[in-house]
Amino acid sequence: MKEFIEFIAKHLVDDPDSVVVEQSSPDEKTVELTLKVGPDDVGKVIGKQGKTASAMRILLTAIAAKDGKRAMLKILD
């Protein structure tokens, strides 16, 4: 899951080296991913009216459901 979000984010931004994805597990059924990008690229990851971020969250939810888990994506400014 972490690699998937990292792959998508690196292809959306101008500075792929600034993309950092951190993964944590508050409990055994939940995966929490935190996405950090450069200050100039935050808008590209979020998209117009949040549609790009929403699409990333939907895909992440589908991948997590295959493993029987719940996934959350946070995008930091």
PDB file of N, CA, C and O in Angstrom:
ATOM      1  N   MET A   1       0.820  -1.190   0.000  1.00  0.00           N
ATOM      2  CA  MET A   1       0.000   0.000   0.000  1.00  0.00           C
ATOM      3  C   MET A   1       0.868   1.258   0.000  1.00  0.00           C
ATOM      4  O   MET A   1       0.600   2.212  -0.731  1.00  0.00           O
ATOM      5  N   LYS A   2       1.898   1.244   0.822  1.00  0.00           N
ATOM      6  CA  LYS A   2       2.793   2.396   0.914  1.00  0.00           C
ATOM      7  C   LYS A   2       3.454   2.668  -0.438  1.00  0.00           C
ATOM      8  O   LYS A   2       3.531   3.813  -0.883  1.00  0.00           O
ATOM      9  N   GLU A   3       3.921   1.616  -1.075  1.00  0.00           N
ATOM     10  CA  GLU A   3       4.594   1.761  -2.361  1.00  0.00           C
ATOM     11  C   GLU A   3       3.635   2.275  -3.438  1.00  0.00           C
ATOM     12  O   GLU A   3       4.026   3.050  -4.310  1.00  0.00           O
ATOM     13  N   PHE A   4       2.391   1.840  -3.367  1.00  0.00           N
ATOM     14  CA  PHE A   4       1.385   2.263  -4.335  1.00  0.00           C
ATOM     15  C   PHE A   4       1.136   3.771  -4.252  1.00  0.00           C
ATOM     16  O   PHE A   4       1.135   4.459  -5.273  1.00  0.00           O
ATOM     17  N   ILE A   5       0.927   4.278  -3.044  1.00  0.00           N
ATOM     18  CA  ILE A   5       0.688   5.712  -2.862  1.00  0.00           C
ATOM     19  C   ILE A   5       1.927   6.505  -3.254  1.00  0.00           C
ATOM     20  O   ILE A   5       1.823   7.571  -3.860  1.00  0.00           O
ATOM     21  N   GLU A   6       3.088   5.988  -2.911  1.00  0.00           N
ATOM     22  CA  GLU A   6       4.339   6.664  -3.273  1.00  0.00           C
ATOM     23  C   GLU A   6       4.487   6.736  -4.794  1.00  0.00           C
ATOM     24  O   GLU A   6       4.906   7.762  -5.328  1.00  0.00           O
ATOM     25  N   PHE A   7       4.149   5.662  -5.484  1.00  0.00           N
ATOM     26  CA  PHE A   7       4.229   5.619  -6.941  1.00  0.00           C
ATOM     27  C   PHE A   7       3.314   6.676  -7.573  1.00  0.00           C
ATOM     28  O   PHE A   7       3.732   7.413  -8.466  1.00  0.00           O
ATOM     29  N   ILE A   8       2.076   6.744  -7.106  1.00  0.00           N
ATOM     30  CA  ILE A   8       1.121   7.714  -7.652  1.00  0.00           C
ATOM     31  C   ILE A   8       1.599   9.134  -7.387  1.00  0.00           C
ATOM     32  O   ILE A   8       1.609   9.966  -8.295  1.00  0.00           O
ATOM     33  N   ALA A   9       1.994   9.416  -6.157  1.00  0.00           N
ATOM     34  CA  ALA A   9       2.407  10.771  -5.788  1.00  0.00           C
ATOM     35  C   ALA A   9       3.634  11.220  -6.572  1.00  0.00           C
ATOM     36  O   ALA A   9       3.704  12.372  -7.003  1.00  0.00           O
ATOM     37  N   LYS A  10       4.592  10.334  -6.761  1.00  0.00           N
ATOM     38  CA  LYS A  10       5.810  10.710  -7.488  1.00  0.00           C
ATOM     39  C   LYS A  10       5.524  11.056  -8.939  1.00  0.00           C
ATOM     40  O   LYS A  10       6.241  11.856  -9.540  1.00  0.00           O
ATOM     41  N   HIS A  11       4.482  10.459  -9.508  1.00  0.00           N
ATOM     42  CA  HIS A  11       4.138  10.767 -10.891  1.00  0.00           C
ATOM     43  C   HIS A  11       3.259  12.009 -11.023  1.00  0.00           C
ATOM     44  O   HIS A  11       3.066  12.510 -12.131  1.00  0.00           O
ATOM     45  N   LEU A  12       2.731  12.506  -9.923  1.00  0.00           N
ATOM     46  CA  LEU A  12       1.897  13.700  -9.960  1.00  0.00           C
ATOM     47  C   LEU A  12       2.690  14.988  -9.743  1.00  0.00           C
ATOM     48  O   LEU A  12       2.314  16.036 -10.267  1.00  0.00           O
ATOM     49  N   VAL A  13       3.768  14.923  -8.986  1.00  0.00           N
ATOM     50  CA  VAL A  13       4.485  16.125  -8.555  1.00  0.00           C
ATOM     51  C   VAL A  13       5.641  16.474  -9.482  1.00  0.00           C
ATOM     52  O   VAL A  13       6.081  15.655 -10.288  1.00  0.00           O
ATOM     53  N   ASP A  14       6.131  17.725  -9.349  1.00  0.00           N
ATOM     54  CA  ASP A  14       7.292  18.174 -10.124  1.00  0.00           C
ATOM     55  C   ASP A  14       8.603  17.703  -9.499  1.00  0.00           C
ATOM     56  O   ASP A  14       9.582  17.470 -10.208  1.00  0.00           O
ATOM     57  N   ASP A  15       8.623  17.561  -8.162  1.00  0.00           N
ATOM     58  CA  ASP A  15       9.830  17.154  -7.443  1.00  0.00           C
ATOM     59  C   ASP A  15       9.595  15.804  -6.766  1.00  0.00           C
ATOM     60  O   ASP A  15       9.239  15.762  -5.588  1.00  0.00           O
ATOM     61  N   PRO A  16       9.791  14.697  -7.497  1.00  0.00           N
ATOM     62  CA  PRO A  16       9.505  13.376  -6.923  1.00  0.00           C
ATOM     63  C   PRO A  16      10.405  13.001  -5.749  1.00  0.00           C
ATOM     64  O   PRO A  16      10.049  12.127  -4.958  1.00  0.00           O
ATOM     65  N   ASP A  17      11.561  13.645  -5.622  1.00  0.00           N
ATOM     66  CA  ASP A  17      12.460  13.330  -4.511  1.00  0.00           C
ATOM     67  C   ASP A  17      11.915  13.824  -3.172  1.00  0.00           C
ATOM     68  O   ASP A  17      12.350  13.356  -2.119  1.00  0.00           O
ATOM     69  N   SER A  18      10.970  14.762  -3.200  1.00  0.00           N
ATOM     70  CA  SER A  18      10.426  15.304  -1.953  1.00  0.00           C
ATOM     71  C   SER A  18       9.257  14.475  -1.413  1.00  0.00           C
ATOM     72  O   SER A  18       8.733  14.777  -0.341  1.00  0.00           O
ATOM     73  N   VAL A  19       8.846  13.444  -2.137  1.00  0.00           N
ATOM     74  CA  VAL A  19       7.714  12.617  -1.714  1.00  0.00           C
ATOM     75  C   VAL A  19       8.153  11.644  -0.619  1.00  0.00           C
ATOM     76  O   VAL A  19       9.099  10.876  -0.794  1.00  0.00           O
ATOM     77  N   VAL A  20       7.441  11.693   0.520  1.00  0.00           N
ATOM     78  CA  VAL A  20       7.716  10.784   1.636  1.00  0.00           C
ATOM     79  C   VAL A  20       6.388  10.209   2.106  1.00  0.00           C
ATOM     80  O   VAL A  20       5.440  10.946   2.375  1.00  0.00           O
ATOM     81  N   VAL A  21       6.330   8.890   2.202  1.00  0.00           N
ATOM     82  CA  VAL A  21       5.130   8.218   2.700  1.00  0.00           C
ATOM     83  C   VAL A  21       5.521   7.440   3.957  1.00  0.00           C
ATOM     84  O   VAL A  21       6.428   6.608   3.941  1.00  0.00           O
ATOM     85  N   GLU A  22       4.805   7.738   5.050  1.00  0.00           N
ATOM     86  CA  GLU A  22       5.045   7.034   6.305  1.00  0.00           C
ATOM     87  C   GLU A  22       3.826   6.173   6.621  1.00  0.00           C
ATOM     88  O   GLU A  22       2.685   6.596   6.434  1.00  0.00           O
ATOM     89  N   GLN A  23       4.084   4.974   7.098  1.00  0.00           N
ATOM     90  CA  GLN A  23       3.012   4.030   7.402  1.00  0.00           C
ATOM     91  C   GLN A  23       3.022   3.700   8.881  1.00  0.00           C
ATOM     92  O   GLN A  23       4.071   3.438   9.469  1.00  0.00           O
ATOM     93  N   SER A  24       1.834   3.715   9.475  1.00  0.00           N
ATOM     94  CA  SER A  24       1.708   3.297  10.869  1.00  0.00           C
ATOM     95  C   SER A  24       0.445   2.458  11.007  1.00  0.00           C
ATOM     96  O   SER A  24      -0.454   2.520  10.168  1.00  0.00           O
ATOM     97  N   SER A  25       0.394   1.680  12.068  1.00  0.00           N
ATOM     98  CA  SER A  25      -0.756   0.818  12.319  1.00  0.00           C
ATOM     99  C   SER A  25      -1.255   1.035  13.739  1.00  0.00           C
ATOM    100  O   SER A  25      -0.696   0.474  14.682  1.00  0.00           O
ATOM    101  N   PRO A  26      -2.312   1.850  13.908  1.00  0.00           N
ATOM    102  CA  PRO A  26      -2.872   2.060  15.244  1.00  0.00           C
ATOM    103  C   PRO A  26      -3.392   0.763  15.870  1.00  0.00           C
ATOM    104  O   PRO A  26      -3.302   0.578  17.084  1.00  0.00           O
ATOM    105  N   ASP A  27      -3.929  -0.123  15.050  1.00  0.00           N
ATOM    106  CA  ASP A  27      -4.320  -1.456  15.507  1.00  0.00           C
ATOM    107  C   ASP A  27      -4.111  -2.427  14.356  1.00  0.00           C
ATOM    108  O   ASP A  27      -3.700  -2.018  13.270  1.00  0.00           O
ATOM    109  N   GLU A  28      -4.387  -3.697  14.575  1.00  0.00           N
ATOM    110  CA  GLU A  28      -4.060  -4.702  13.562  1.00  0.00           C
ATOM    111  C   GLU A  28      -4.938  -4.647  12.314  1.00  0.00           C
ATOM    112  O   GLU A  28      -4.551  -5.183  11.276  1.00  0.00           O
ATOM    113  N   LYS A  29      -6.102  -4.017  12.386  1.00  0.00           N
ATOM    114  CA  LYS A  29      -7.010  -3.936  11.241  1.00  0.00           C
ATOM    115  C   LYS A  29      -6.937  -2.600  10.506  1.00  0.00           C
ATOM    116  O   LYS A  29      -7.598  -2.431   9.481  1.00  0.00           O
ATOM    117  N   THR A  30      -6.149  -1.650  11.005  1.00  0.00           N
ATOM    118  CA  THR A  30      -6.094  -0.311  10.426  1.00  0.00           C
ATOM    119  C   THR A  30      -4.673   0.034   9.987  1.00  0.00           C
ATOM    120  O   THR A  30      -3.704  -0.241  10.695  1.00  0.00           O
ATOM    121  N   VAL A  31      -4.571   0.638   8.812  1.00  0.00           N
ATOM    122  CA  VAL A  31      -3.293   1.129   8.308  1.00  0.00           C
ATOM    123  C   VAL A  31      -3.464   2.622   8.041  1.00  0.00           C
ATOM    124  O   VAL A  31      -4.410   3.041   7.374  1.00  0.00           O
ATOM    125  N   GLU A  32      -2.545   3.409   8.567  1.00  0.00           N
ATOM    126  CA  GLU A  32      -2.609   4.858   8.403  1.00  0.00           C
ATOM    127  C   GLU A  32      -1.379   5.301   7.615  1.00  0.00           C
ATOM    128  O   GLU A  32      -0.248   5.074   8.045  1.00  0.00           O
ATOM    129  N   LEU A  33      -1.601   5.937   6.458  1.00  0.00           N
ATOM    130  CA  LEU A  33      -0.511   6.424   5.632  1.00  0.00           C
ATOM    131  C   LEU A  33      -0.498   7.946   5.669  1.00  0.00           C
ATOM    132  O   LEU A  33      -1.541   8.590   5.568  1.00  0.00           O
ATOM    133  N   THR A  34       0.689   8.508   5.815  1.00  0.00           N
ATOM    134  CA  THR A  34       0.861   9.958   5.820  1.00  0.00           C
ATOM    135  C   THR A  34       1.724  10.324   4.630  1.00  0.00           C
ATOM    136  O   THR A  34       2.835   9.815   4.479  1.00  0.00           O
ATOM    137  N   LEU A  35       1.213  11.206   3.787  1.00  0.00           N
ATOM    138  CA  LEU A  35       1.917  11.621   2.571  1.00  0.00           C
ATOM    139  C   LEU A  35       2.432  13.040   2.745  1.00  0.00           C
ATOM    140  O   LEU A  35       1.672  13.956   3.062  1.00  0.00           O
ATOM    141  N   LYS A  36       3.742  13.214   2.534  1.00  0.00           N
ATOM    142  CA  LYS A  36       4.364  14.532   2.595  1.00  0.00           C
ATOM    143  C   LYS A  36       4.984  14.822   1.244  1.00  0.00           C
ATOM    144  O   LYS A  36       5.713  13.996   0.695  1.00  0.00           O
ATOM    145  N   VAL A  37       4.690  16.004   0.707  1.00  0.00           N
ATOM    146  CA  VAL A  37       5.284  16.439  -0.558  1.00  0.00           C
ATOM    147  C   VAL A  37       5.828  17.851  -0.369  1.00  0.00           C
ATOM    148  O   VAL A  37       5.596  18.482   0.662  1.00  0.00           O
ATOM    149  N   GLY A  38       6.542  18.334  -1.361  1.00  0.00           N
ATOM    150  CA  GLY A  38       7.079  19.688  -1.298  1.00  0.00           C
ATOM    151  C   GLY A  38       5.962  20.719  -1.257  1.00  0.00           C
ATOM    152  O   GLY A  38       4.846  20.444  -1.698  1.00  0.00           O
ATOM    153  N   PRO A  39       6.252  21.903  -0.732  1.00  0.00           N
ATOM    154  CA  PRO A  39       5.212  22.934  -0.582  1.00  0.00           C
ATOM    155  C   PRO A  39       4.575  23.368  -1.904  1.00  0.00           C
ATOM    156  O   PRO A  39       3.412  23.772  -1.925  1.00  0.00           O
ATOM    157  N   ASP A  40       5.317  23.290  -2.992  1.00  0.00           N
ATOM    158  CA  ASP A  40       4.776  23.687  -4.293  1.00  0.00           C
ATOM    159  C   ASP A  40       3.911  22.598  -4.922  1.00  0.00           C
ATOM    160  O   ASP A  40       3.163  22.870  -5.860  1.00  0.00           O
ATOM    161  N   ASP A  41       4.004  21.376  -4.419  1.00  0.00           N
ATOM    162  CA  ASP A  41       3.312  20.246  -5.028  1.00  0.00           C
ATOM    163  C   ASP A  41       2.063  19.796  -4.281  1.00  0.00           C
ATOM    164  O   ASP A  41       1.394  18.858  -4.715  1.00  0.00           O
ATOM    165  N   VAL A  42       1.737  20.439  -3.174  1.00  0.00           N
ATOM    166  CA  VAL A  42       0.578  20.017  -2.384  1.00  0.00           C
ATOM    167  C   VAL A  42      -0.705  20.116  -3.212  1.00  0.00           C
ATOM    168  O   VAL A  42      -1.552  19.225  -3.159  1.00  0.00           O
ATOM    169  N   GLY A  43      -0.842  21.187  -3.966  1.00  0.00           N
ATOM    170  CA  GLY A  43      -2.037  21.376  -4.790  1.00  0.00           C
ATOM    171  C   GLY A  43      -2.186  20.323  -5.863  1.00  0.00           C
ATOM    172  O   GLY A  43      -3.304  19.946  -6.211  1.00  0.00           O
ATOM    173  N   LYS A  44      -1.086  19.848  -6.388  1.00  0.00           N
ATOM    174  CA  LYS A  44      -1.145  18.820  -7.432  1.00  0.00           C
ATOM    175  C   LYS A  44      -1.605  17.484  -6.870  1.00  0.00           C
ATOM    176  O   LYS A  44      -2.296  16.726  -7.550  1.00  0.00           O
ATOM    177  N   VAL A  45      -1.226  17.195  -5.633  1.00  0.00           N
ATOM    178  CA  VAL A  45      -1.623  15.929  -5.009  1.00  0.00           C
ATOM    179  C   VAL A  45      -3.086  15.990  -4.566  1.00  0.00           C
ATOM    180  O   VAL A  45      -3.800  14.989  -4.629  1.00  0.00           O
ATOM    181  N   ILE A  46      -3.522  17.152  -4.125  1.00  0.00           N
ATOM    182  CA  ILE A  46      -4.916  17.292  -3.684  1.00  0.00           C
ATOM    183  C   ILE A  46      -5.858  17.402  -4.882  1.00  0.00           C
ATOM    184  O   ILE A  46      -6.928  16.793  -4.881  1.00  0.00           O
ATOM    185  N   GLY A  47      -5.478  18.164  -5.895  1.00  0.00           N
ATOM    186  CA  GLY A  47      -6.289  18.297  -7.100  1.00  0.00           C
ATOM    187  C   GLY A  47      -7.418  19.302  -6.936  1.00  0.00           C
ATOM    188  O   GLY A  47      -7.650  19.824  -5.846  1.00  0.00           O
ATOM    189  N   LYS A  48      -8.106  19.561  -8.020  1.00  0.00           N
ATOM    190  CA  LYS A  48      -9.230  20.502  -8.000  1.00  0.00           C
ATOM    191  C   LYS A  48     -10.360  19.931  -7.167  1.00  0.00           C
ATOM    192  O   LYS A  48     -10.833  18.820  -7.408  1.00  0.00           O
ATOM    193  N   GLN A  49     -10.783  20.707  -6.184  1.00  0.00           N
ATOM    194  CA  GLN A  49     -11.858  20.333  -5.265  1.00  0.00           C
ATOM    195  C   GLN A  49     -11.574  19.000  -4.563  1.00  0.00           C
ATOM    196  O   GLN A  49     -12.503  18.311  -4.140  1.00  0.00           O
ATOM    197  N   GLY A  50     -10.295  18.640  -4.439  1.00  0.00           N
ATOM    198  CA  GLY A  50      -9.916  17.438  -3.718  1.00  0.00           C
ATOM    199  C   GLY A  50     -10.164  16.139  -4.461  1.00  0.00           C
ATOM    200  O   GLY A  50     -10.153  15.065  -3.859  1.00  0.00           O
ATOM    201  N   LYS A  51     -10.386  16.227  -5.762  1.00  0.00           N
ATOM    202  CA  LYS A  51     -10.744  15.017  -6.517  1.00  0.00           C
ATOM    203  C   LYS A  51      -9.581  14.037  -6.662  1.00  0.00           C
ATOM    204  O   LYS A  51      -9.792  12.825  -6.632  1.00  0.00           O
ATOM    205  N   THR A  52      -8.371  14.537  -6.815  1.00  0.00           N
ATOM    206  CA  THR A  52      -7.223  13.632  -6.930  1.00  0.00           C
ATOM    207  C   THR A  52      -6.981  12.908  -5.607  1.00  0.00           C
ATOM    208  O   THR A  52      -6.753  11.698  -5.587  1.00  0.00           O
ATOM    209  N   ALA A  53      -7.033  13.646  -4.514  1.00  0.00           N
ATOM    210  CA  ALA A  53      -6.862  13.026  -3.189  1.00  0.00           C
ATOM    211  C   ALA A  53      -7.970  12.013  -2.919  1.00  0.00           C
ATOM    212  O   ALA A  53      -7.722  10.947  -2.356  1.00  0.00           O
ATOM    213  N   SER A  54      -9.171  12.346  -3.318  1.00  0.00           N
ATOM    214  CA  SER A  54     -10.302  11.446  -3.126  1.00  0.00           C
ATOM    215  C   SER A  54     -10.107  10.157  -3.923  1.00  0.00           C
ATOM    216  O   SER A  54     -10.391   9.068  -3.425  1.00  0.00           O
ATOM    217  N   ALA A  55      -9.629  10.278  -5.143  1.00  0.00           N
ATOM    218  CA  ALA A  55      -9.392   9.099  -5.981  1.00  0.00           C
ATOM    219  C   ALA A  55      -8.299   8.221  -5.374  1.00  0.00           C
ATOM    220  O   ALA A  55      -8.410   6.995  -5.387  1.00  0.00           O
ATOM    221  N   MET A  56      -7.243   8.841  -4.842  1.00  0.00           N
ATOM    222  CA  MET A  56      -6.179   8.080  -4.198  1.00  0.00           C
ATOM    223  C   MET A  56      -6.721   7.337  -2.980  1.00  0.00           C
ATOM    224  O   MET A  56      -6.345   6.191  -2.735  1.00  0.00           O
ATOM    225  N   ARG A  57      -7.592   7.977  -2.226  1.00  0.00           N
ATOM    226  CA  ARG A  57      -8.169   7.336  -1.037  1.00  0.00           C
ATOM    227  C   ARG A  57      -9.074   6.162  -1.419  1.00  0.00           C
ATOM    228  O   ARG A  57      -9.086   5.137  -0.738  1.00  0.00           O
ATOM    229  N   ILE A  58      -9.824   6.313  -2.501  1.00  0.00           N
ATOM    230  CA  ILE A  58     -10.704   5.233  -2.960  1.00  0.00           C
ATOM    231  C   ILE A  58      -9.880   4.017  -3.387  1.00  0.00           C
ATOM    232  O   ILE A  58     -10.206   2.886  -3.028  1.00  0.00           O
ATOM    233  N   LEU A  59      -8.819   4.253  -4.148  1.00  0.00           N
ATOM    234  CA  LEU A  59      -7.960   3.150  -4.574  1.00  0.00           C
ATOM    235  C   LEU A  59      -7.282   2.479  -3.378  1.00  0.00           C
ATOM    236  O   LEU A  59      -7.161   1.255  -3.328  1.00  0.00           O
ATOM    237  N   LEU A  60      -6.846   3.289  -2.425  1.00  0.00           N
ATOM    238  CA  LEU A  60      -6.216   2.744  -1.227  1.00  0.00           C
ATOM    239  C   LEU A  60      -7.194   1.903  -0.418  1.00  0.00           C
ATOM    240  O   LEU A  60      -6.823   0.858   0.116  1.00  0.00           O
ATOM    241  N   THR A  61      -8.428   2.351  -0.325  1.00  0.00           N
ATOM    242  CA  THR A  61      -9.459   1.603   0.386  1.00  0.00           C
ATOM    243  C   THR A  61      -9.696   0.242  -0.281  1.00  0.00           C
ATOM    244  O   THR A  61      -9.865  -0.770   0.399  1.00  0.00           O
ATOM    245  N   ALA A  62      -9.705   0.231  -1.606  1.00  0.00           N
ATOM    246  CA  ALA A  62      -9.916  -1.023  -2.334  1.00  0.00           C
ATOM    247  C   ALA A  62      -8.764  -1.995  -2.116  1.00  0.00           C
ATOM    248  O   ALA A  62      -8.990  -3.193  -1.943  1.00  0.00           O
ATOM    249  N   ILE A  63      -7.546  -1.497  -2.122  1.00  0.00           N
ATOM    250  CA  ILE A  63      -6.382  -2.356  -1.899  1.00  0.00           C
ATOM    251  C   ILE A  63      -6.391  -2.913  -0.476  1.00  0.00           C
ATOM    252  O   ILE A  63      -6.107  -4.092  -0.263  1.00  0.00           O
ATOM    253  N   ALA A  64      -6.716  -2.068   0.485  1.00  0.00           N
ATOM    254  CA  ALA A  64      -6.746  -2.502   1.886  1.00  0.00           C
ATOM    255  C   ALA A  64      -7.849  -3.526   2.130  1.00  0.00           C
ATOM    256  O   ALA A  64      -7.683  -4.447   2.930  1.00  0.00           O
ATOM    257  N   ALA A  65      -8.970  -3.364   1.442  1.00  0.00           N
ATOM    258  CA  ALA A  65     -10.091  -4.292   1.623  1.00  0.00           C
ATOM    259  C   ALA A  65      -9.713  -5.706   1.201  1.00  0.00           C
ATOM    260  O   ALA A  65     -10.220  -6.675   1.766  1.00  0.00           O
ATOM    261  N   LYS A  66      -8.836  -5.834   0.224  1.00  0.00           N
ATOM    262  CA  LYS A  66      -8.376  -7.165  -0.197  1.00  0.00           C
ATOM    263  C   LYS A  66      -7.671  -7.886   0.942  1.00  0.00           C
ATOM    264  O   LYS A  66      -7.750  -9.109   1.058  1.00  0.00           O
ATOM    265  N   ASP A  67      -6.978  -7.119   1.786  1.00  0.00           N
ATOM    266  CA  ASP A  67      -6.263  -7.697   2.923  1.00  0.00           C
ATOM    267  C   ASP A  67      -7.122  -7.740   4.180  1.00  0.00           C
ATOM    268  O   ASP A  67      -6.657  -8.157   5.241  1.00  0.00           O
ATOM    269  N   GLY A  68      -8.367  -7.311   4.063  1.00  0.00           N
ATOM    270  CA  GLY A  68      -9.255  -7.289   5.221  1.00  0.00           C
ATOM    271  C   GLY A  68      -8.919  -6.189   6.210  1.00  0.00           C
ATOM    272  O   GLY A  68      -9.153  -6.330   7.411  1.00  0.00           O
ATOM    273  N   LYS A  69      -8.371  -5.091   5.705  1.00  0.00           N
ATOM    274  CA  LYS A  69      -7.974  -3.979   6.568  1.00  0.00           C
ATOM    275  C   LYS A  69      -8.685  -2.693   6.159  1.00  0.00           C
ATOM    276  O   LYS A  69      -9.346  -2.624   5.123  1.00  0.00           O
ATOM    277  N   ARG A  70      -8.531  -1.695   6.993  1.00  0.00           N
ATOM    278  CA  ARG A  70      -9.073  -0.365   6.742  1.00  0.00           C
ATOM    279  C   ARG A  70      -7.890   0.581   6.591  1.00  0.00           C
ATOM    280  O   ARG A  70      -6.973   0.556   7.412  1.00  0.00           O
ATOM    281  N   ALA A  71      -7.895   1.413   5.558  1.00  0.00           N
ATOM    282  CA  ALA A  71      -6.762   2.303   5.309  1.00  0.00           C
ATOM    283  C   ALA A  71      -7.213   3.758   5.324  1.00  0.00           C
ATOM    284  O   ALA A  71      -8.312   4.093   4.882  1.00  0.00           O
ATOM    285  N   MET A  72      -6.335   4.612   5.846  1.00  0.00           N
ATOM    286  CA  MET A  72      -6.588   6.049   5.875  1.00  0.00           C
ATOM    287  C   MET A  72      -5.377   6.742   5.283  1.00  0.00           C
ATOM    288  O   MET A  72      -4.240   6.330   5.512  1.00  0.00           O
ATOM    289  N   LEU A  73      -5.626   7.804   4.515  1.00  0.00           N
ATOM    290  CA  LEU A  73      -4.544   8.581   3.902  1.00  0.00           C
ATOM    291  C   LEU A  73      -4.644  10.013   4.395  1.00  0.00           C
ATOM    292  O   LEU A  73      -5.686  10.657   4.275  1.00  0.00           O
ATOM    293  N   LYS A  74      -3.541  10.501   4.954  1.00  0.00           N
ATOM    294  CA  LYS A  74      -3.451  11.894   5.379  1.00  0.00           C
ATOM    295  C   LYS A  74      -2.426  12.588   4.490  1.00  0.00           C
ATOM    296  O   LYS A  74      -1.341  12.057   4.253  1.00  0.00           O
ATOM    297  N   ILE A  75      -2.771  13.775   3.999  1.00  0.00           N
ATOM    298  CA  ILE A  75      -1.860  14.550   3.192  1.00  0.00           C
ATOM    299  C   ILE A  75      -1.476  15.778   4.005  1.00  0.00           C
ATOM    300  O   ILE A  75      -2.326  16.597   4.354  1.00  0.00           O
ATOM    301  N   LEU A  76      -0.182  15.896   4.302  1.00  0.00           N
ATOM    302  CA  LEU A  76       0.293  17.015   5.105  1.00  0.00           C
ATOM    303  C   LEU A  76       0.705  18.185   4.227  1.00  0.00           C
ATOM    304  O   LEU A  76       1.236  18.011   3.130  1.00  0.00           O
ATOM    305  N   ASP A  77       0.448  19.365   4.734  1.00  0.00           N
ATOM    306  CA  ASP A  77       0.837  20.602   4.012  1.00  0.00           C
ATOM    307  C   ASP A  77       2.313  20.857   4.165  1.00  0.00           C
ATOM    308  O   ASP A  77       2.827  21.842   3.635  1.00  0.00           O
TER     309      ASP A  77
END
